[in-house]
Amino acid sequence: MSRIPSGLLYLAVYNPTLRPKQPFDEDDEDAEEQAHILFYTSREKAVSRDRMLRQIGLAKALVNFAELFNANDKCESIHSQSRRMVLVSPEPNFWFIAAVELPKKSQSSSSSSSKSTVKGKPKASTSKAQPAAEVVYDYEDGTVHDLAIRSQILHGYEKFKLLHGSFTSILDDLGQEGLETRLERFFTPWAWSWDLEAKPQIAELLGLPLQPYHSVLTPLLDGYSATLPETVIPVVLSQTHIIPSTRYISAAYPSALAEYLMAMIPPPTAHAEDPMASSVDTIQQRNPDSKSKDSTGLFSLPTVNMNVNMDMRKWNWQSYLTFGKGGAGSSKSKKEESKGEDQKDAEEVPVPPEGKEEVPETSEEDSSSPKSTVELDSKALEDALSSEGSLTTAATSESEAEHSPEPQEGGETVAENPDPDTDTVDETDAPSDEDSAALQADLVSSSPQSSMTILPRPRAPSTRSPTPVPTFTSRRVNLASSEDSIATKKREVHYYIRNATMIALVADPGPPSLSEMEEVLSVAAEHVISLLDDIEITTQNAALSKLSESLPTASKILQTPDQYAISTGRYFLQSPGFTSNSSHLQNATALMDMDPDVLEVYSRGQNPQYWHVAKRGLSTSEESPSTRRGTAYLEVFKKEASLPDVDNVLAGILRKSGIAESGLL
């Protein structure tokens, strides 16, 4: 038994008020009917004119028939055993027709043929071939939802309207041919990339997902709006969330604008460190061989791995942490340990090879402690320490340590001059402060006690360039005012992206002059970096404050957490990882759309026995409950939960979300 998935049969756009552009015979009804069709595409590559006119004519007849009973209640869908026809009117006199074939399963209806016998003898077979068994299909009517198809058609229309303008505005400006051309270019690839078999998610019907901490981030964006003119409307977006300002909420822009801007945001190169993940890593040590995918820390700082392996058991040794200076304790070979102290003093200090410096060990009280010779690369050390100014490292042998200056009476120190050719510096002839560094380098280099000298090098000037001023990029879109949703006009949208976060500025209702807009963008660029920094810090602090709620407990591990989504009409707030294609919620939404008096729908499945709740009218306005905005969807995965328990869970979620008091409803 094979299954054939659902698919689009044809998609069309028509306007019954259009007239043929060329003269035609009044008796030719097909010419007038054909002028109504603006766009048509079918799964069949070649469709005759008569068949196309019959399909469009059937839809127009059903719409006109429904208007006879109620002019305000339009025909929206037509059901048959094998097909589903959905009609959508996004603008006056413009209609979409989408015909969808339902998914079906084939069943063989061949019945076993019994041979009739006459007096115990089989009947002679005829030479005629038996007819082939007829294939019978079972259609899955419940898997295709009219509400999902309607919302997807409207979503495609809003995207077309954003890029090209409304149907009415294009028809007035460019005529019927211009409208037909734009419809052909946009909706032909859109229609055949439409996946009707994908199960519709309830979140796709709710609007744009709000940032979980939008209540503390919106005041920051409103403070940024105060530095801009009233006609400039800011909004902050990421690939998955939106932070609307108060001006943006009042402007009531379509969801297609935010989705269009979200699609331009590149994927983040480095993810911010999750506080929950860092706390788990503190308890459970990471595998050192595994490479982390994140290359930055909490505030987008690069993570540095020192790769230092130090044995803490040796820290109490006398000269373990001297980093190669004189007196550093190290092991020598057993042959050198057998030599006496007198022979060591008599030994001549070996001359190191070029580019290397051998640092001999000084004597220690404990002769049994291990010693060794450490070789240093003077060139590498000079390059590493040259930025710190003049640095002189002198390594002395054990025999020369006895000639160190000894303190005398009065606290003065008398230094012995080991070289008679070297002049002694008198205090009266002391150099000035400007020449002190150079004189000290000369004295050290002329002394035989110095086995390695690093000459002073002037410090290089700082080459760090100042932080560049952010630059905004512009895009043109078609937007309509809140008073007239059909009259679309070109608008400039300026945006800036940093760390997968975009801030966009929309000029409304009329764009200022070029000089005024440049001044506005310069002011916006001065404060945009501080705004994005404040948003990142505030988000991290809010996540840390709720860290205790996300800690796993026994009940959270054993019990599947409830999931919810609260919609305001244009935006929605959801629980982490909310995904639901439940037919219970789909049917509840369709029921509330058909009957405005239905405010709540509670349903429970059979296996498993989960609760599915849909409730609307969440706003606290004085309007009637049927006209209040806001819809909540909830799924409770507790089998033992009763109806009062589910109602209490829903009330607690609405109270904690604070969406009723946020001004979004």
N, C-alpha and C positions, 0 to 999 in steps of 0.2 A: 504494500500500500504506500504509494508515493504522495508527497505533498507538494502542491504548487503554490508558491507565495503570492501575496497580493501585489498588484502593480497598477500603474497609471495607464488608463486606456486612451484618454485624450484630455487636453486642457485648452480652453478657449476663453476669449474676452470679447464681449459684444456690447453695443450701445443701441437700443431700439429707436433712438431719436435721430440717428444719422440718416442722411439722404445721399443718393448717388451723385457724384460730382458731374458726370456726363449725362446728357439727355438720354432717356430710355423710354421704352414703350410702357404705357400705364398698364397694359394687360400682362406685362412680364413681371410677375410677382417675384420671381427668383432674383431678378436684378436688385430689387429693393431689399430683399432679405439678405443678399450677399453684402450689401453696403453696410449692414449692421455689424458684420464680423470684423473685428480689428486684429485678432490674433487667433491662430488655430495650429495645434500640433497634435499628432496622433502617434500611437505606437506602430501603426501600420505606415509604411513609408509613403504609399500612394493611396489617397482617399478621394473618391469621386466627389464632384460638386454636389450631387443630389444627396448623398449620404451625409455630408457635412451640414447641408441645410436642414435635413431631417433632425439631426441631433440638436442643433441650435434651436430649431423651431419647437421641438418638444419641451425644452427648458423654458422658452418664452411663454408657451401656452400654459405650463404649470404655474409659473409666476403670476400670470394674468388671472388664472382661475383662483388662486389663493387670495388675490387682492379683492375679489368680489365679495368675500366674506368679511375680511378685515383689512383695511388699507394699511394699517400700521403694523400688522403682523405679516411679514414677508415669508415666502417659502424659502427654506434654507437647506433642505435635504430631501432626497427621494430614495427609498429603499426598495430593492427587489431581491429575489432569491440569490442571484449571483453577482449583483453590482450595487454600487452605492454612488449616487450623484449628489454633490455638495455645491450649493450656490452661495456666493458671497458678493455683496455689493459694497465695495469700499468707498465709492463716491456716488452721488446721485446719477442715475441712468447708466452707470457702468457696472457690469456683472462679470464675475468669474464663474466658469463651469468646469468642475473637475469630476471626471468619471473614473471610478476605481473598481477594479475587479477584486472580489473577495478571495481570500486564500481558500484552497479546496484540497480535499484528499480523494483519491480515486479508489473505487471499490469495484471488484469484478462481480458482475451480476449473472454470470453464466450458470445456469442450472444443469444439474446432472441429467443427461439424456437417458431415458429408460427405453429400452427396446421392448416393444410389444411382441408378444408371442401368440401364435395360433396353434392350439392343440399341442403345446409343449415344444413347438418349433419356432425358432426366431423368424421374424418377418424379414423378407428379402430387402436388402438395402437398395436404395435408389441411387441413381447416378448423380443426382443433384447434390452440390456441396452445401454443407450446413452453414448458415449465416454466422458471421463473427460475433463474439459475445460483446454486448453493448457495455460501455464503461459508464458507471454512475459515480457522480461526485457528491461529496458532503461538504457544504460550504460553512466556513467558520465566521458566522455573522458577528459574534461578540468580540472578535479581535481587532476590528476596525471601529474607531471612535470618530464620530462626526466632529466633536469639539476639537480634537487634535488636528484633523485635516483642515478645519476652518482656521485655527490659529496659525498653522504653517503657511497657509495661503496669505493671510494678512501679514505675516512676518515678511514674506517675499515682497508683498506690495509696499510695505514701509521701507524696505531696502531700496526698491526701485524709485520710490518717491524721494528718498534722500539723495540719490545719485543723479536722477534726471528731472525730478519734479512730479507734480501730480498729473493725472490724466487730463484734467480740465485745463490746467495751465499750459501743458504741451499742445493740446488741441487748439487753444486760442492763439498761441505764439507761432507754432510751426505747421499747423494744419493736420489733417488726417494722415497724410503720408508720413510726416515726421513722427507721429505717434506710433504708427504701425511699424516703422523701422526700429524704433527704440524698444518696443515690445518684443519684436522678433529677436533682437540681439540679447536681450536680458533673459526673457522667460524660456527660450528654447533650451539653453544649457541648464537653467535652473530646474526646469520640469523633469529632465531626464537624469538629473543628479539627486532627485527627491527619493529618499529611501522610505517607502511606506511600510516596509516590513519591520523597521526598527520600532521597538516598543516606545511609545511616547512617555516621556517623563513629566510628572505633574509640575515640576519646577519650571519647565518650559512655558507654562501657561501663566506664571505668576509675575513675570517682569525681570528686573535686574537684581542680582544678589548684592545686598548691602555688606559693607565691611563689618565684621563682628563687633568692633569697638567704635562704630560710627558716632555714637552718642558723645564720646569724648574727643573725637577728631573733627566733627563738624564745627565746633566753636573755633578751632584753629583756622579752618578754612574761611569762616566768616570774618575773622580778624584780618586775614589776607585780603578778603574782598573789600574791606574798609579802605584800603590803600588804592583801590581802583575806582573808576567812574561807575555810576549806577548802570550804565548800558553794557558793561563788560561782566560776564557771568562765568565764574570759575567752577571747575569740577576736577576731582582727582580720581584717577582710575588705575587699576591694575588689570592683569589678564583675567582675573576671576571676580573682582569686587569693584564697587563704586562707592565713593564718598561724595555725596552731593552737598553743595552749599545751599543756604536758604534761598538764594536767588535762583539757583538751578531748579530747586523744587517748585518754586512759584512759576517759573517759565514753562513747566510741563512739556519739555521736549520729548519727542518719541524715543522709544527704547533703541531704535535702529541707530541713532546718533552715537550713543554710548557703545553699542556693539561694534560699530564701524571703527571707533577710536581704539577700542580694546584689541581689535585685530591687528592694529599697527604696532602694538607694543611688542618688542622682541622678548624672547624668553630670558629669564634672569641668568646671568653668568655665575652668580654666587648666591646661594640661599642664606638668609639670616639664620643663625643658630637657634634652634628650638630650645626654650628653657627646660621643657620636659625631657628632651633628649639629653641635654647636658647633665641633668640631675641623675638620669639613669646611667650615663657613662661614668659619673663619679662613683656610683655604687658598684657597677660592674665594669671592670677594666676592659678597654678595647683591645682587640688583637693588634699587636704592633706591626704584623705583616700586612694587615689590611690597609688599603689606602682610602682615605676619606674623600668623598666626592665634593665636599664643601671646602673651598679654598680661603674662606674668610671667617672671621669670628663674629661676635655679637654685633659690633658696630662697623661691619664691613672692613675690618682690619685684617691684613694677611696673617695667617697662622705660621709661626716660626717654630721649627723643630730643631733644637740644639744638638740632638744626638750625642749628649754627654753621658758617658758611662763612668761614674765615679763610685769607688768602693768606700762607703762611709765608715767601714771598720778601720781604715787607715788614716782617718782625719786626726786622730790623737797622736800620730807620729810626729816627731819634732820638725821635720822638714818635708812633709808630703805635699803641702799646698803652697810651695814657694815659686811654682811656675817657671823653673829653669834658671832662677837667679843663683848667685853664689851662696853656698851653704845648703843647697837643696839636697836632701838625702836620696840616694839611689844606690842600687846594688852594683857591686863590682864582681869581677870574675874571682874564682877561688885562688887563682895564681897570684893576683895582686894583693889579696888579703893576707897571704903568708909572708909577705915582705914586712920588715920591721919599720918602725917609725923613723929611725935614723936614715935608712936607705931611701925612704920617701922624700925626706928633706933634701937629700943629696941628688936626687934625680932631677934631670933637666926637663923643664916644661916643654912638651913636644909642640912643634910649629904646626898649626892646623892648615889644611889645604885651602886653596883660594875659594872665597865665597862661603866658607864654613868657619865657624868659631867654636872652639872647644872650651867648655867651661869646667875647670877642675873643681873638685870638691874641697871645702875647708875642713879642718879637723874638728872632730866632735868629741865630747867627753866619753861617750860609749864607743869604744873601738870595735865592738862587735856589731854595730849597726851596719847595714849594707850600704855600699857606695858604688857609684858608676859615673861614667863620663857622658854628658849630654851635649850633643852637637846642635848648634843653632844656625839657621840660615840667615846671615846678616842682611842680605839683600831683601829677602822677604820681610824681615822684621823692620827694616828701614822704610819700606813702602807702606807697611801697616801702621807705623807710628809717625809718619812724616807730617800728617795733618795736625798733630798735637804740638808741633813746634820742635825745639831743640831737645834732644834726649840722648844722654850719654850713658852707656852701660859698660862698666869696667869690671872685669873678672880677674881677681887676684889669686895667686897660688897660696898654699898653706904656709910656706916659708916666709912670704912677704907680708903676711898678716901681722907679724911681730913688729913691723916698722910703722904701725898705725900710730897717729899722734896721741899723746897721753895728756890728760888734763893736769895743769899746774895750779899753784896756789893763786887765789884770787879769781878762780873760775876761767882763766885764760887757757888757751890751747896752743902749744908750740908744735908746728909741723916741721918734720925733718925734710931737707932737700936731698933726695937721693942722687940727683944729677948735678954736678958742680957747674956744668955749662948752662943750666937753666937759672935765669935771674929770679930773685925773690921779689914779689910785689910788695911795695911799702904802702901803708895806709894813707900817707900823704899824697902818693901818686895813684890813688885808687881811681879807676875809670868811672866815667859818668854812667847814669842809668841806661842811656841809649846804647853804649858800647859794652855793657856788662855781658850780654849773651854771647857776642862774638869773642870777647876776651876769654870767657870761660871755656869756650870750645877750643881756642888755641892752646890754653894751658893743659887741657886734658889730652889733646892730641900730641903735645910735646912730652908728656910724662911717660916714662917706660912702664908705669903701673897700668896704663890703659892698653888693653889688648883688643878693644873694639871701640870705634868712635863713629857716631852718627852726626854728621854736620847739620847745623840748623838749616831748615828750609822754610822759606816764607809761606804763610798760610794762603791757600788759594781763595780768591774772593768768592762769595756765595753766588751760585748760578741759578738758584731756585726762582722760578718765574712766578709772578702773582697769579692767583686763581682767576681763570678767564671768566668773563661775564657770560652767563647762559644765553643761548641764542634760540629763539622760538621759530618753529617751522609752521608754515601756513598750508591749509587745505580749504577747498571750496566745497560746500554742500548746499543742498536745497532744504530750507526750513520754512515752515508756515507759522504764523502767529497763533496765539492761543484763541483769538476771537474767530479766525477763519482758517480751518484746517486744510482748505483746498488751495488757497492762494499762496503758493510757494515762491520764495525768492532766494537768490544766491547770497550766501553768508560766508564770511571768513572765519575759520577756526584756527587759532594759534595754539600750538602745543609744545611742550618740552618734556623729554623723557630722561630719567635717571634711575638706574638700578631697578628696571622693570616697573617703574612708577611714572605715570604721565599726569601732568597738570595741563588742562586745556582751558582756553579762554574763548568764549563765544560772545560776539558782539550782537546785542539785541536792544531795540528792534531795528534801528538803522545804524549801519557802520559809520564811525567818524571818518574824518578826512585822513589822508595819508600821513600828514605831519602829526596830527593828533594821535593816530594809532601808534606811530613810532615812539612818541613820548610815553604813551600808556605801556608799551612793551618794555621800554627802558626802566620804568618804575616797577613793573612786574618782575623783571629779571633781577633787580636788586634784592628782592625779598623772597624769591622762589627757593633759593638754597636753604635759607633758614627755615622756611615752611616745611620743606621735605625732611630736613633734619629733625624738626619738632615732631613730625608725624611718625618717623621711625622710632624715636625715643619714646614717645607716648604709647605707641603700639607695643613695644617691648615691655614697658613698665606695666601696661594693662595685662599682658600675657603672664608676667611674673606674679602679679597680684592674684590671678586665678589659677596659679600652679597647684595649690592644694586641692582644688576641685577636680583636677585632672589626674591626681594620683590614683593608681589602681587599688581597688579594694576587692574583698572577696565577692561582695554582691555585684560589683561592676564586671568582674571577670566571668562569673557564672551566669548573670542575667544580661540578655541583649538590651542595650539602652534604647529607650524610646526616641523616636525622631519626629521632628515637627518642621513646619514652614509657615511663616506668618506673612501674608501678602497685604500690601497697601494699595494695590492696583497697578502701580508702576515699579515698585521695589518690593523685595521680600527679604526677610531675615530667616535663616535656617539653622538647624542644628548641624554640628560638624559631620560632614560626609552624608548629608541627606540625599538619598536617591530612592525614588519610589515610582513604579509603574503599575501600582495597584489599580485594578479595575474597579474596586470599591470607591476609591477617591474620584476616578474618572466619572463613574455613574452619579456620584453625589454632586459633582460640579455641573453635570448636564441637568440634573434634577433641579438644582437651584436656579439655573439659567431659564428653564422652562416656566417655573412657578416662582414669582418674586416673594410670595408669602412663606416659602420654605426658608428657614433660618439655620437649622441644624439637621445634620444627617449622621446618625450613628449606625454602624454596621459591624458585624462580626463574622469572621470566616468560620468554616467548618473544620478544616484541617490544613494548617494549624488554626487555633482559635484566637486570632489576634483581633484587636479592635482598630477600626478605621473611622475617624471622625472628621467632619467638615463643618465649620461654623463661620458664619459671616455676620456683618454688623458689629464690628469691634470698636468703632469710634464712639466717643462719649458726647457727641453733638446732640442737639435737641431734635434732630430729624427722626422720622419713623425708623424702626429697625430695618425695614426692607430697603431703605435708601441710604443707610449708613455704609461707609466704605470699610474695607478690611475683611480678610478671610483667613482663617486658620485651618491648617491641615495637621492631623496628628495620627500617629500609628503607635499603639501600645502593645508591646510584645510580652505581656504577662498573662498567662492563661487563666490564672486565678483571679484576675481583676474583674470587679463588678462595674456596673454602669455608674454608680456614685464615685467609685475610685477613678474612673476615666475622666469624669467631669472635674474632679479635684485636680488631677494632673494637668488638664487643659487650663484651668483657672490659674494654677501656679506658674505655668509657662507664660501666659499672657501678662501676669504681674511682674515677673522677672525681666521680661523683654523690654518693658517700658515703651513699647511702640505706640501705645495709645496716647501717651503724653509727649511724644517726640515731635509732634506737628506734622508727621508724614501722612496721617489719615485725613 
